[in-house]
Each structure stands twice: as structure tokens, then as C-alpha cells.
Amino acid sequence: MDELKKHIEEITPITNEEFDYIKTFFKEKKVKKHQYLLQDGDKVTSEYWIVKGIFRAFHIDKDGKEHILQFALENWWLSDYNAFFNQKESNINIVCMDDAEVLCLTLSGREQLASEFHKMEHFFRMKLTSGYSAQQRRIISLLSNNPKKRYEEFANLYPNIMQKIPKKYIAEYLGVSRETLSRLYSNNG
């Protein structure tokens, strides 16, 4: 839990007493490689802060094709936020790519923390803003950039991910074939 305190303090200072209370809202969960944290059709009860591990969030379309929405590593937040905030069933899957550990926070817990601590409301707002901005950058990149430019942006933004995730998933995330990714990787690697 000390890592969570450091994470929160990257945005706002909190006292040890405040953190002692804040951490009571989080539940620890261990997740094995290939285990689903969330599956299409599940009721979404929590958002997750990743203590360790790597996750892949994806949607499967009506033709059975997988579309990767994001990868998430240590110190990142993850959920099907549309389903989480609207208390609906998920339409995405989140699978563990490596043995992992997460901290789970319910919507009611999040709301209570935000209403009791202006600092936590600010923290959550900053995290959502950051996530929304990253998602918008990705959409613009997918719509506007050629594969080489998308690859370069991804490699520059997330150099630590390149070594940890199989290339077939990176290719899928970038919307290119595995062969195209290999060419891009060998030209830039």
C-alpha cells in the first residue's frame, strides 16, 4: 500500500492519518497470467490500480475480431469506465498478461473518498483528465497517422512496454499486420 500513497502524492499531499483511512477503501487482489480481471457481460463493480503486472483491455467485435483498447502497467488505473460509472455490464475484456497484483476500488468507495477529501476528488479528476487526454491522442493518431508514425509515437510514449508485450499484440494495438510491425521494428530498433 505504500506505493499507492506515493502514487496519490504525485498529485496531492496526504498525511499518514488520511492515508490510513483512504487505504481502507481498497481491496487487494492477485491475478494470474491469462486470468480475466473483467469479461464482456460482467457487471463492473471496481476500477483497478495496478501494483504489478501487465494487462490488455480489448473489445471483440461481432465478427470475432479483437480490438486492443489499451495496455496497462504498474501505477496505471484500469476498468471499463463506461460500465463502471454507469453501473452497467462491460463490453470489454481485461486480461492479465503476467502474474499481477491490483488494488480494487468500488464506485461507492471512490465517491465517498471524493466527497470526504477534496484532495482525493482532485486526484481522481486529474487521473481521469490524463486518461481522457491519452485516449484522445490515440484516436487522433489512429485516424491521422500512417503506421510508421503510429509506431514511433507508441515507442516514444511507452518504451518500457515494447520489451514486455508480445509483438503480435503491439501490431494489433497499432492497427498493422505483424509483418508491418517487424519491418518498422527492424528499421527503428
C-alpha positions, 0 to 999 in steps of 0.5 A, a space after each residue: 500500500 505504500 506505493 499507492 500513497 506515493 502514487 496519490 502524492 504525485 498529485 496531492 499531499 496526504 498525511 499518514 492519518 488520511 492515508 490510513 483511512 483512504 487505504 481502507 477503501 481498497 481491496 487487494 487482489 492477485 491475478 494470474 497470467 491469462 486470468 480475466 480481471 473483467 469479461 464482456 457481460 460482467 457487471 463492473 463493480 471496481 476500477 483497478 490500480 495496478 501494483 504489478 503486472 501487465 494487462 490488455 483491455 480489448 473489445 471483440 467485435 461481432 465478427 470475432 475480431 479483437 480490438 486492443 483498447 489499451 495496455 496497462 502497467 504498474 501505477 496505471 488505473 484500469 476498468 471499463 469506465 463506461 460500465 463502471 460509472 454507469 453501473 452497467 455490464 462491460 463490453 470489454 475484456 481485461 486480461 492479465 498478461 503476467 502474474 499481477 497484483 491490483 488494488 480494487 476500488 468500488 464506485 461507492 468507495 471512490 465517491 465517498 473518498 471524493 466527497 470526504 477529501 477534496 484532495 482525493 476528488 482532485 486526484 481522481 479528476 486529474 487521473 481521469 483528465 490524463 486518461 481522457 487526454 491519452 485516449 484522445 491522442 490515440 484516436 487522433 493518431 489512429 485516424 491521422 497517422 500512417 503506421 510508421 508514425 503510429 509506431 514511433 509515437 507508441 515507442 516514444 510514449 511507452 518504451 518500457 512496454 515494447 520489451 514486455 508485450 508480445 509483438 503480435 499484440 503491439 501490431 494489433 494495438 497499432 492497427 498493422 499486420 505483424 509483418 508491418 510491425 517487424 519491418 518498422 521494428 527492424 528499421 527503428 530498433 
